Each structure stands twice: as structure tokens, then as C-alpha cells.
Amino acid sequence: MDKPVLTKVKHIRVFEQAVEQLRSAILGGEFGPDNRLPTEQELGVLLGVGRSTVRETLRVLEAEGLITVRRGSGAYVATEATLNATRGSVLRWLAQRQETVQQILQVRESIEGLTARLTAQMASTDTLAQLRQIVAEMTTLSEDENAAKNADQLADLDVQFHLVVSAASGNDIAHEIVSHIVPAFSRANRAVLWVGWRIKESVREHDGILRAIEAGNLIDAENLMREHVVRVYNDLNLHLSERSVEPPLG
């Protein structure tokens, strides 16, 4: 018998509805950064819930990094509430797909090592110009004081870099594989970049790969690409183990 298309509707607890409403209000700008939220009593009236539900709701939002609770003063919207919410969402997404992401990176190490080697052997002037432009943009974004907020743009540039390299390799099959798996990996890559601790290192690695390709150094281009992919693989595993992210983020 085929698996049924529909499943039983799950009961949504009152506090989960309260969390969703308050979260949406914060992310929608109803309460700006550093703004004080209504008191627990006021929130209870606004949401139509008891004080214990309000407190549970605030604990969840504080754990998500959306608010900070100051003893004796109340709850305030976090300065980087939107940034924290996005980062948390990406990490939960990654935690749900950890094994798949790891397998993708294993494939990427081999195939992209090959494409980097081939591109170093035959890169055109146009290819080099594209790669230089991408690395230049990555460098500019990485030098921002709060570079983590540029994670989305950096992840997009990362995808562009790898696609340009694979397209220039002259191996259509390798490029076809890379063009499918690299964009799919983009969200996982954000998980590392959102943290901000590896952004500059990532840019340096791309610059090193570019320099090897420019010099026509086949061995260095392949090795540096492989090392880059392995480093991302290790960082993702380390970050997930340290954060102990629970699945359901989106």
C-alpha cells in the first residue's frame, strides 16, 4: 500500500503559538533592536495566556538569541536579533541533514580537486578575470567589522567561485556534478560563515587556489582545493558537536 499523502494533524501547544507570534513581531520590526518588550503581565493579556506560558515563551526566545532578559528590568530585543535568528535557522537545517552534507563534502573533495587541477592547466584570461573579481569581492566583505552579517553574500560568492573553476576545467561531467551539488551545499556553508570565525580563512583559501591557478601550478591548485573542502568538512562537524543543535530549524 502506498504511503498516505496526508498525516494526522498535530496539536500545537499554546506556548508554541505564543512563541511564534512574539518571534514574528520581533522579526517583523514591531519591536526594534534594544527595545524593551511589554511586561510579563502585559504580554499575558496581549497573548491571552497565563504568566507561566509567557515565561516559557521568553525562555525559548532568549535561547534563540532574539531577546535578552535583564534581571529587575525586563526583556529586551537583542541588538542582532535578525542575525541570530537566521544563523539559528541555518544551523538547525544543517543538523537535520548532517550525514548528507558530510557525504556531499566527501564527493566535493575528489571532484573539485580534479577541476582545480584541470583549470590550472588551461585557464583562460576571462576565467582568471572572473575568479579575481570574486575573490576581490569576498575580501572586501570579509574586512567588514561585523563580517558575519555578510554571510549570505559570501556564500553566494563561494558558489560562484567553485562553479567558475569547474566550468573552466573542460570536463563537462565533472562540471555537471559540481553545478548540482555546490549550490545545494550553499546553505550548509552559511552555517560556518554565520559564526564569523572562519570567514577570513575561507577568503585566504580561495585566494590561494586562485594564485595556484594563475601560476598554472596543477599540483598546488588540486591540493589547496582539497584542503579547503576538508577544512569546511571538519569545521561543520566541530561546530555541530559544540553547539549540540537540536533538529527542529527550518
CORUR-V217780 format. One record per pair of residues at least 12 apart in sequence whose C-alpha atoms are under 7 Angstrom apart, sorted by the first residue. I is the first residue (numbers start at 1). GAP is how many residues later the second one is. D is the distance in Angstrom with one decimal. If there is no record, write none. Layout:
i = [I;I]
gap = [GAP;GAP]
d = [D;D]
This chain:
i = [15;15;18;18;19;27;31;32;33;33;33;34;34;34;34;35;35;36;36;36;36;37;37;39;40;64;64;65;65;65;65;66;66;66;66;67;83;87;87;88;89;89;90;90;90;91;91;91;92;92;92;92;92;92;93;93;94;95;95;95;96;102;104;105;105;109;109;109;111;112;113;113;113;113;114;115;115;115;116;116;116;116;117;117;117;117;118;119;119;119;119;120;120;120;120;120;120;121;121;123;127;128;131;131;134;134;135;135;138;138;138;139;142;142;147;148;148;148;148;151;151;151;152;155;155;155;159;159;159;163;163;166;192;205;209;209;209]
gap = [38;42;29;39;38;55;46;45;44;45;46;42;43;44;45;41;42;38;39;40;41;38;39;35;14;21;24;13;16;19;20;12;15;18;19;14;66;104;107;161;160;161;97;101;159;100;154;158;153;154;155;156;157;158;156;157;94;145;150;152;151;131;77;124;128;117;120;121;63;113;109;110;112;113;108;50;51;54;49;105;106;109;101;102;104;105;51;46;49;50;94;93;94;96;97;98;101;95;97;45;41;86;30;79;23;27;71;72;16;19;65;64;57;58;49;45;46;47;48;39;42;43;38;31;34;35;23;24;27;15;16;12;44;23;12;15;16]
d = [5.6;6.1;6.6;6.5;5.2;6.1;6.9;6.6;5.1;5.7;4.7;5.6;4.9;5.7;5.5;5.4;5.5;7.0;5.9;4.3;6.5;5.6;5.6;6.7;6.2;6.5;6.8;6.8;6.2;5.5;6.8;5.3;4.4;6.7;6.6;7.0;6.7;6.7;5.9;6.8;4.4;5.6;6.8;5.7;6.7;5.6;6.9;6.9;6.2;6.6;5.4;6.2;3.9;6.5;5.1;5.3;5.8;7.0;6.4;5.9;5.5;6.7;7.0;6.6;6.3;5.0;5.7;6.8;6.4;6.7;4.4;6.7;5.4;5.3;6.3;6.5;5.2;5.1;6.2;5.5;5.3;6.7;4.7;6.6;5.5;4.8;4.9;6.3;5.6;4.3;6.7;4.1;6.8;4.6;6.1;5.4;6.6;5.6;6.3;6.3;6.8;6.9;6.2;6.8;6.2;6.5;6.8;6.2;6.1;6.9;6.3;6.3;6.3;5.9;6.4;6.3;5.0;6.3;4.6;6.0;5.3;5.5;6.6;6.1;6.4;6.0;6.3;6.1;6.8;6.9;6.2;6.8;6.5;6.3;5.4;5.9;6.3]
